[in-house]
Amino acid sequence: MSRIEKERKYIIAPGETIIDLLETNNMTQLDLAAKTGINKKTINEIIKGKAPITPATALKLEYVFHIKASFWNNLEINYQEAIEKEKDLKSIESDIKHLDKIPYLEMSKRHWDYIRKTTDSYEKVINLRKFLSVASLELSSELKNKIAYRKSNNEHFSFDALYCYLRYGEIKVSQDEYPKFSLKTLKEKIIDIRALTNKPLLDVLEQVKAILKECGVALVYEKALPNTYVNGVSYKITCDKALIMLSDKGKKDDILWFTLFHEIAHLIKHSQKEVFIDLEDDFSNDIEKEADEFASNILIPNNIYKTFINKNKKFTEEIIKQFAKENNLTTGIVVGRLQKDHIIAWN
């Protein structure tokens, strides 16, 4: 027996109660029509569930059967609710096909809002609808429309998983109050964030969050969902609040710091209406190159870096550590930059 058939067993039309009362009172539908002043056709349609019991009809039935109008009204409300629930179950069946594209189990392991551990496909759909704030997984949200263009060169990339990942970020930051987003304050506070780069980002994550919060920017660090291949995300959730998300794809500290400043660059330099999603091995356009240049120059200003490169023919551990210390950087940031520029080997 299907889920819909099980639910249908509990749908009782008000007309069935009327039939029982007609039999008990030895009345016909014609008698009821005469006693209530309601034409026989309408009485017949009410009994068959084709016409509703209106408040006016409920009052008339109260006089005839001596059962309060509220009983008839509630009977009709419950019946209509059951009918709509059956329709909803059919739409849930239609939504089940989307489950293959969404890493529900992983999301439930992280205890994300509304995503409860379950093997029931119907429950999964209902939980996802609540998580995404949509009445059907077929429908679009503003966030979904904003990232609809996003694709990846990776054949295993899942747009739906990425959509859920970004939605998590929005839910996470909606739980706190933030001052209004200020581009001016963000530009001013970069120096405060840069002052923390002598430590691993995850060690000072709460301090960075607090600084960005003053700018109206929420920072969320969350492990990437399977098949999202995302390093970072930045965009304006509303005109008053911006969001930066960092994943664990860049587990190396230099990548985390670089990604953070890269996303800050998008908020400062680029469209306030676009969602910037930086994926692994993504095509680098002019906007991404500009964000890369901004991040590189914040971490190690170009003039200082060039002097360092020209000054040394050999880059020993001691030389790298000394340069990092002089420029208030973790050694990993310097090593990562040298590796990226093929000045030292990746090993």
N, C-alpha and C positions, 0 to 999 in steps of 0.2 A: 504494500500500500504506500502510495506517495505521500509526501509531507502535506500536499494540498488536500488530498482525500481525507487524511487524518483530521485536519483542521475543519473540513467541511462538515464532519459528523456533529460538530458542536454548534453549527449555525442553525438557530431555530427562528423561523419567521414568525412574526406576531400573529399572522393568520392562523397558525396551528393552535394557538391559545384560544383564538376566537372560535374555531371549529369545535374545540372541546367544550367551550361554554355554551355554544348553540345546542350541542347534543345534551348537555346536562340540563339545560333549561327547556328542552323540547321545542326549539325554535328553528326556523329556516332562515336563509339569507334574506328572503323577501320580508320576513317578520322583522329582522334587524334593520333593514332599510326603512321600513315603515316607522319603527320606534325611534330611529335616530334622525330621520329626515334626510338620510344620505341615499342617493340613488343606488339601485341594485348593482349596476355595473361597477361602481366605485367599491362597493362592499366586496364584490367578487375579486377585484384586482388587489384589494388589501389582503384578502385571504390567500391569494396566490403569490403575494410578495411583490406584485408589480406596481403597487401604489403604496405610499407611506402613510403611517398614522400621524396625522398632523395634530398639533395641540388642540385645535378645535374638535377634531374627531375624538381625541382622548377624553375630552370633557363629556361628550355625548355618550361614549362607552361607559363612563363612570356612572351616569344616571341609569343606564340600562342594566349593567351587570353589578353595580354597587362595588366596583373596584376602582380605587383612586386613579385620577388622570395621570399622576406621576408614574404609576406602574406602567401604563401604556406608553407614556413618553420614553421611559427608560428602556422598555422592551424594544421600541423602534430604534433608539440610539444604539443599543447593543447589537441589534441586527445589522444596521448600516455599517457599524464599525467592523463587524465580522466579514461583511461583504468586501469592504475595502482592504481588510487584512488578507483575504484570499487573493485579491488582485495584486497586493504587494508581494505575496509569496510567489506568484507567477513572474513578477519582475525580478525577484531574487534568483529564481531559476535561470533567468536570462543573464544575470550578472555573474553567475558562477564561472563562466568561461574566462573571466578576467583573472581568476585566482592563479592560473598558471604563470602569469607574468609578474606576480607580486610575491616577494619573499616574506610571506605572512609568518612562517615559523620563526625566522630570525627576528622579525619585529616583535613577536610575542615574547621571545626570550629576553628582550631588552625592556619589557614592561612598558611599552609606549602606550600613551593614553588610548583607551577603548580597545586595544588589541590584546584580547585575552587568549590564553592557550586553549585551543579546541581543535578537534578533528572534524567537526560538523561544518560542512560547506555553507549552509544557510547562516550559521552564526558568524562565520568569517566575513561573509558579505555584509551582514548587518553592522559588524564592528568596523569594517573598512569604510562603510558609508558614514558612520559617526566620526571616524578619524579624519576623513577627507571633507567632512561637512557637505555631503551631497546626498540627494534622495535616491540616486542611482549611480552605479559606477559607469554608466553610459554617458552621464552628463558631464559637462565641463565646469570648472571653477575658474576664477580669474587667474590663479596661479598656473593652472594647467594650460590655459590659453597663452600665458606669457612664455612658457617654456616649450610650447608645441613645436617650435622650429628646431629644437635641440636633437642632434643626432651624434653618433660616434663612429669612428672608423672601426671600432671593435665589433665583431659580428655577434658577440654575446651581450652587447649593451642592452639594458632594459630601460626604456623611457618610463614605464610605470614604477619601477623601483626608484628611479631618480625623483619622480614626482612625490612619492611617499617620503623620501629622504628630506626633500625641501619642506614638505608639509610638517614633518616632525619639528624642523627648525622654527617654523611659524608658531606652532602650538607652544613650544618651549618658551619662546620670548613673549608670548601673549600673557603669560602668568605674572609678569613684573611690570611695574610702571617705569617709564623712561622719559627723560626730558625730550623736548622737541629736537629733531635732527638739526645739527648746525654744521654746515660745511666749514665755516670759519673756525669753530672750536676744534674740529677734526684736524685741520691743517696745523693748528697751534699745538695740539696734543701729540703729534707724531714724534716730536723730540722726547717726550716723556716715555713713549713706548720704546723708542730707539735706545733709551738709557737702560733698558732691561735686557738687551741682547747679549749681555755677558753671562746669561744663564739660559739653560734649556727652556724653551717656550712653555712646556707643560708644567715646569716648576713655578713659573710666574703667571700662569694662565689667569688666575683670579685677579691679579693686579692689572693685567691687560684688559680684562673684562670691565673692571671698574673705571679705567681711563676711557675706554670706548663708550661706556654707558653715559659718561658726562657729555659725550658728543651726540647722544641719541642713537648710538649704534649698538646693537646686540651682537655678542659673539657667542657662537655655539660650536663646541668641539665634539664631534660625534663620529664614531667609527662608520666608515662607508658601508652601505648595504651591498650585498653581492650584485655584480653586473652593473654597478653605477660608474665605476672608474673615475670618481670625482675627487679632485684635490681640494678645491675651494669654490665657494659660491658667494656672491655679493649682490644685493639689490635693495631698493627701497620697498619695504612692505607696504607702507603708507607714506603720505607726504611728510609725516612727522617721525617715522622710525625706519632705520635701515638695519639690515641683517648681514652678518658675515658668518659663513659656516666653514669650518676646517675639518677635513677628514683625516684618518690615520694613513691614507695612501702615501703621504710623505712622512714616513716614520722617522727619517733622519731629521735631526734638529734644524739643519740649514734649510731643508725644504719647507718645514713648518713655518719658520720665520719669513722665508722668502714668500710663501703663499699668503701669509697674513698681510704683508706690505703690498703684494700684488693686488689683493682684494680691496685694500684701502685705496689704492690707486684708481680702481674702477669707480669707487664712490666719489672721489675727488675730481677726476678728469673726464669721466664719460657719462653717457645718458642716464638720467635719473629714472627713466621709465623701463630700461632694459634689465633683464636678469642675466648676470654674468656668471657662467658656469665653466669652470676650468677643469677639463678632463685630461687624463693621462694621454700622452702622445697625440694631443689635439693639434689641429692645423693652427698655426700661429699667424693671425692677421695683424694689421697695423695697430689695432686697439690692444691686442694682447702683447705685442712687442713694446708698446708704449708703457703698459703696466709692468712688464718685465724690467724695462729700463729704470722705471721709477723705483721698483723694489731693490734692484741691484745697487742703485746710487744711494738709497737710504742706508742700506746695510754697510756698503763700502763705497764712499764717494769716488767717482771715476778718477779724479786727479790723484787721490791718495793711492788708489789701486795701481794705477799706471806707474807711479813712482816706485811702489813696492816691487812690481814686476821687473822694471828696468834696472833696479838696484841689485837684484839677486839673480845669479846664474843658476844657483842650486837652492832648492827649497827643502831644507832639513826640518825635522820636527821642532827643533829649538827655534829656528827662524820663524816658522809659522806661529808657534805659541806666543812668541814675543810680539809679533805683529798683531795678533788677536788681542793680547792684553793691552797694548798701546791704544787700540781702537775700540776697546770695550765690547768685544765680541767673544762668543764661544769659539773654540778652535774649529769646531765642526763647520761653522759658517764660512770661515776662510778656506778650509779644505774643500768644501763643496764648490765654492767659486772657482778655485784653481782646477778642480777636476772638470767642471763644466766647460772651462776654457781650454781644456786639454794641456794644461801646464804641468800637472802631475797626473799619474795614472789613477784609475778608478780603484785600484787595490791598495 
